[in-house]
């Protein structure tokens, strides 16, 4: 019984992984189609890393800047994902 549950769970995970990989490839294609959005994501991620490692708090704005930059990255990724879904 235990073995069949493991086999079924593995099949579900692998089946889901295929669609996830296809979605990721489609989003990657959208990033190539919209290089400025992809560049903005990279630049924001770099700025987040820089601010996180910085020893100072940028006049009290560091936490908000990191938070808002992460939100911007999330929105840009959602925008690419939306376009990927529309193009399917």
C-alpha positions, 0 to 999 in steps of 0.5 A: 500500500505504501509503495503504491502511494509513493508511486502515485505521488511521484507520478503526480509530481512528475506530471505537474512538473512537465506543465510547470517546465512548459510554462517556465519556457513560455515565460522565458520566451516572453522575456526574450520578446520583451527584453526591457522587462527582463532587464528591469527584473534583473536590475531590480534584483541586483538593486535588492541584493545591493541594498540588503548587503549595504551597511547603511539604511539609506536615510531610513528608506532601505526597508521600503525600497527593498519591499517595493522593489520586490513587489515590482519584480513580482508584478513584472513577472506576473506581466510576463506570465500573463502574456505567456498565457495569452500567447498560448 
